[in-house]
Amino acid sequence: MDSLYALYILLVSLAFISDVLIALQILSERRLSVHYSGDNPKASVIIPIRGSDECLASNVKSLLEQDYPDYEVIYVVDTDQKALAERLSGMGVKVVFSDFQCEMCSGKIRAQLSGLKSSDGDVIVFGDSDTRYDRGWLKEMVGGLKEFDATTTYPWPSPTKLTLKNLVRSGFWT
Protein backbone atom coordinates (compact mmCIF):
# COMPACT_ATOMS: atom_id res chain seq x y z
CA MET A 1 0.00 0.00 0.00
CA ASP A 2 2.87 2.38 0.79
CA SER A 3 4.33 1.90 -2.70
CA LEU A 4 0.99 2.81 -4.32
CA TYR A 5 0.78 5.94 -2.18
CA ALA A 6 4.36 6.87 -3.14
CA LEU A 7 3.53 6.34 -6.82
CA TYR A 8 0.44 8.52 -6.45
CA ILE A 9 2.48 11.31 -4.81
CA LEU A 10 5.08 11.06 -7.57
CA LEU A 11 2.46 11.32 -10.33
CA VAL A 12 0.72 14.27 -8.67
CA SER A 13 4.08 16.00 -8.23
CA LEU A 14 4.99 15.45 -11.89
CA ALA A 15 1.62 16.80 -12.99
CA PHE A 16 2.07 19.90 -10.82
CA ILE A 17 5.61 20.51 -12.12
CA SER A 18 4.35 20.11 -15.71
CA ASP A 19 1.58 22.66 -15.07
CA VAL A 20 4.07 25.15 -13.65
CA LEU A 21 6.43 24.70 -16.61
CA ILE A 22 3.56 25.17 -19.10
CA ALA A 23 2.46 28.34 -17.28
CA LEU A 24 6.03 29.68 -17.37
CA GLN A 25 6.25 28.91 -21.09
CA ILE A 26 2.99 30.77 -21.76
CA LEU A 27 4.22 33.80 -19.81
CA SER A 28 7.53 33.87 -21.67
CA GLU A 29 5.77 33.55 -25.06
CA ARG A 30 3.50 36.51 -24.22
CA ARG A 31 6.59 38.72 -23.92
CA LEU A 32 7.64 37.68 -27.43
CA SER A 33 4.38 38.93 -28.96
CA VAL A 34 4.86 41.32 -31.86
CA HIS A 35 2.26 44.04 -32.22
CA TYR A 36 1.81 45.45 -35.69
CA SER A 37 2.21 49.22 -35.62
CA GLY A 38 2.07 50.02 -39.35
CA ASP A 39 -0.78 49.90 -41.82
CA ASN A 40 -3.61 47.48 -41.23
CA PRO A 41 -4.06 45.54 -44.46
CA LYS A 42 -7.45 43.92 -45.00
CA ALA A 43 -7.39 40.37 -43.65
CA SER A 44 -9.50 37.40 -44.69
CA VAL A 45 -9.97 34.80 -41.98
CA ILE A 46 -10.86 31.47 -43.60
CA ILE A 47 -12.41 28.74 -41.46
CA PRO A 48 -13.05 25.33 -43.06
CA ILE A 49 -15.80 23.45 -41.23
CA ARG A 50 -17.34 20.00 -41.55
CA GLY A 51 -20.29 19.35 -39.31
CA SER A 52 -21.24 21.53 -36.38
CA ASP A 53 -18.82 21.77 -33.48
CA GLU A 54 -20.38 22.06 -30.03
CA CYS A 55 -18.75 25.45 -29.42
CA LEU A 56 -19.53 26.87 -32.88
CA ALA A 57 -21.40 29.93 -31.57
CA SER A 58 -18.50 30.93 -29.31
CA ASN A 59 -16.05 30.32 -32.17
CA VAL A 60 -18.00 32.64 -34.49
CA LYS A 61 -18.44 35.26 -31.76
CA SER A 62 -14.72 35.24 -30.93
CA LEU A 63 -13.86 35.83 -34.58
CA LEU A 64 -16.42 38.58 -35.08
CA GLU A 65 -15.14 40.43 -31.99
CA GLN A 66 -11.50 40.69 -33.08
CA ASP A 67 -9.63 43.87 -32.20
CA TYR A 68 -8.62 44.52 -35.82
CA PRO A 69 -9.99 47.31 -38.02
CA ASP A 70 -10.47 45.69 -41.44
CA TYR A 71 -11.21 41.99 -41.88
CA GLU A 72 -13.74 39.48 -43.12
CA VAL A 73 -14.61 36.06 -41.73
CA ILE A 74 -15.29 33.30 -44.27
CA TYR A 75 -16.59 29.87 -43.28
CA VAL A 76 -16.23 27.18 -45.93
CA VAL A 77 -18.77 24.34 -45.78
CA ASP A 78 -19.29 21.27 -47.93
CA THR A 79 -22.03 21.48 -50.57
CA ASP A 80 -24.14 18.87 -48.74
CA GLN A 81 -24.32 21.00 -45.57
CA LYS A 82 -26.83 23.65 -46.53
CA ALA A 83 -28.39 23.79 -43.04
CA LEU A 84 -24.98 24.57 -41.53
CA ALA A 85 -24.44 27.25 -44.19
CA GLU A 86 -27.77 28.88 -43.29
CA ARG A 87 -26.96 28.75 -39.57
CA LEU A 88 -23.58 30.41 -40.13
CA SER A 89 -25.07 33.06 -42.43
CA GLY A 90 -27.55 33.88 -39.66
CA MET A 91 -24.60 34.50 -37.33
CA GLY A 92 -23.28 37.26 -39.61
CA VAL A 93 -20.35 35.63 -41.37
CA LYS A 94 -19.65 35.09 -45.06
CA VAL A 95 -20.29 31.49 -46.11
CA VAL A 96 -18.96 29.79 -49.24
CA PHE A 97 -19.24 26.21 -50.41
CA SER A 98 -16.20 24.03 -50.89
CA ASP A 99 -16.15 23.71 -54.67
CA PHE A 100 -12.48 23.92 -55.64
CA GLN A 101 -11.64 21.14 -58.09
CA CYS A 102 -8.54 19.23 -57.01
CA GLU A 103 -8.34 15.44 -57.14
CA MET A 104 -5.11 15.22 -55.12
CA CYS A 105 -6.25 17.57 -52.32
CA SER A 106 -7.74 16.59 -48.99
CA GLY A 107 -11.15 17.99 -48.07
CA LYS A 108 -9.59 20.59 -45.78
CA ILE A 109 -7.19 21.81 -48.49
CA ARG A 110 -10.08 22.01 -51.00
CA ALA A 111 -12.03 24.06 -48.45
CA GLN A 112 -9.10 26.39 -47.81
CA LEU A 113 -8.62 26.94 -51.55
CA SER A 114 -12.36 27.58 -51.98
CA GLY A 115 -12.22 30.20 -49.24
CA LEU A 116 -9.11 31.74 -50.75
CA LYS A 117 -10.87 32.01 -54.11
CA SER A 118 -13.65 34.11 -52.57
CA SER A 119 -11.55 36.24 -50.22
CA ASP A 120 -10.97 39.99 -50.58
CA GLY A 121 -8.10 40.32 -48.12
CA ASP A 122 -4.52 41.35 -48.71
CA VAL A 123 -3.60 39.01 -45.84
CA ILE A 124 -4.94 35.46 -45.53
CA VAL A 125 -5.38 33.83 -42.14
CA PHE A 126 -6.58 30.23 -41.64
CA GLY A 127 -8.28 29.11 -38.47
CA ASP A 128 -10.23 26.21 -36.99
CA SER A 129 -13.93 25.97 -36.25
CA ASP A 130 -13.37 24.43 -32.83
CA THR A 131 -11.20 27.19 -31.37
CA ARG A 132 -12.15 30.28 -29.39
CA TYR A 133 -9.87 33.18 -30.27
CA ASP A 134 -8.67 35.97 -27.99
CA ARG A 135 -9.65 39.49 -29.10
CA GLY A 136 -6.06 40.32 -30.08
CA TRP A 137 -5.40 37.11 -32.02
CA LEU A 138 -5.86 38.56 -35.52
CA LYS A 139 -3.87 41.69 -34.70
CA GLU A 140 -1.06 39.46 -33.44
CA MET A 141 -1.17 37.27 -36.55
CA VAL A 142 -1.05 40.23 -38.93
CA GLY A 143 1.47 42.02 -36.72
CA GLY A 144 3.93 39.20 -37.17
CA LEU A 145 3.90 39.87 -40.91
CA LYS A 146 5.75 43.12 -40.30
CA GLU A 147 8.96 41.13 -39.92
CA PHE A 148 8.09 37.71 -41.40
CA ASP A 149 6.43 36.32 -44.53
CA ALA A 150 4.20 34.01 -42.51
CA THR A 151 3.18 33.68 -38.88
CA THR A 152 1.50 31.06 -36.73
CA THR A 153 0.14 30.74 -33.22
CA TYR A 154 -0.78 27.81 -31.01
CA PRO A 155 -3.53 28.74 -28.55
CA TRP A 156 -3.94 26.72 -25.39
CA PRO A 157 -7.31 24.96 -25.82
CA SER A 158 -10.11 25.41 -23.32
CA PRO A 159 -12.07 22.16 -23.02
CA THR A 160 -15.84 22.65 -23.07
CA LYS A 161 -16.20 20.12 -20.24
CA LEU A 162 -13.58 19.49 -17.58
CA THR A 163 -13.05 15.74 -18.00
CA LEU A 164 -9.86 13.69 -17.96
CA LYS A 165 -10.41 12.71 -21.62
CA ASN A 166 -10.73 16.38 -22.72
CA LEU A 167 -7.71 17.47 -20.70
CA VAL A 168 -5.52 14.71 -22.17
CA ARG A 169 -6.79 15.44 -25.70
CA SER A 170 -6.23 19.18 -25.31
CA GLY A 171 -2.73 18.77 -23.95
CA PHE A 172 -1.76 16.18 -26.57
CA TRP A 173 -2.92 18.15 -29.62
CA THR A 174 -1.42 21.38 -28.34
N, C-alpha and C positions, 0 to 999 in steps of 0.2 A: 504494500500500500504506500509506503514511503517513497518508493521509486516512481510510482504514478504521480504522486503529489509533486515530486521534484521535476518530473517531465512537464507537468502542467505549469509550474512556475517558470520553467525555462521557456516554454512556448509563449506564455503571456509576456514575458520580458522581451523576447524577440519581436513580438508584435508591437509592443510599445516602442522599442528602439526604431523599428521600421517606420512607424507613424511619425516619430520625431524627425527622422532623416528626411522623409517625404515633405514634411512641413518646412524644414530648413531649405530644401531644394526649391520649393514653391516661392519662398521668400527671396531667395537669391535670384531666381528667374524674374521676379517682378522688378528688381532693380535693373535688369538688362533690357527692359521694355524700351522700344524706340517710339517716340511720338512724332508723327509727321507734322512738320511746321510749315510746309510750303503750300502749294496749290492743292485743292481737293478734287482730283479727277473723279468723274462719275464712275461708280463701281456697280457691277452687276454681281449679285450674290445668287449662285445657281445651286439649287437643292434637289438632287434626284430623290424620288420617293417611290417605294413600292409597298402598297398596303398602308394602313393607318397606324402609326405608332401611338402608344398610349399617352405620350406627352406631346402630341402634335400641336395642340392649342398653345402650350407654353413655348414650344419651339418657334412657332410663327410669331407670337407676341414678342419674344426676345429679339427676333430679327427685325421686326417692324419698329422697335424702340431703340435702334442703334444710334449712338451719338456721333453721327456722320452726316454731313450736309446734303450729299447728292448721291443717292443709290437706288437701285431697284432690287426687288426680291423675286426670283423666278423659281417656281417649283415645277419640276418635270415629272409627269406621271405617264404610265403606260396607257396605250389607247383603249384598253379594256377596263379602265378604272374611271369611268365618267362621273360616278358618284363622288369619288375622292376629289376629282377636279372641281366639281361644283362646290363641295365643302370648302376647299382652299380658296376658290374665287370669292366666296362669301366672307372669308377672313381678310380680304383686301390685298391679296398678293397676285402677281401675274402667274398664270398657269399655262404651260405648253405641254403638248403631247410628245412623247418620245417617238420620233419618226425618222431619225437619221439612219440612212441605209449603210450598213457596214456588217458584212458577214463574219469578219474576224474579231469584232468587238464584243465585249461582255455587255450585258444589259445596262450596267452602271455607266460604262464609257459611252454607249449610245445615248443615254439620257443626258450626260454631260455635254456631248456634242450637239444634241438637240437644243439644250438651253443656251449654249454658246451661239448657235445660229440665230436665236431670237433676242440676243442681248444687245443693249445699247451702250454698255459701259466701256470706258477706256481701260478699266481695270477689271479683271475677272477673278472672282473669289468663289471657291467651291466649299460647300458645307454639307452637313448631315442632317437628316430629318429627325434624328433622335437625340439631338444635343440642344441644351439651353445655353444661349450665348450671353456673356456679360455685355453691358451697354457699350463699352469701349473696344469690343472685339474687332469690329470692322475698321475703326480708326487705327488700331494697332497693326492690323494686317496691311492696310494701305500705307501706313507710316513706315513699315519696314522696307517698302519699295523705294524709299528715298535713297537707300544705300545698296540695295540688293535687287536682282532681277525677279526674284521670287521669295515669298515668305511662307511660313507655316506656323501653326500653333497646335498645342496639344492640351485641351482643357481637361481638368480633373472632373470626371463624370459625377453627377449627383444621382444616385439610384432613386427611383420613384418609391420603392419600398425598402425599408432597412432589413434585408434578409441576408443570411450568410452567402447564399447563391449570388445575389446581386453585388455584394461587396467583393467577392472573389472575381466575378466577371468584370466588374468595373476596374479593379486593380490590374487584372491580367491584360485587358485590351488597352489600357492606358500605357 
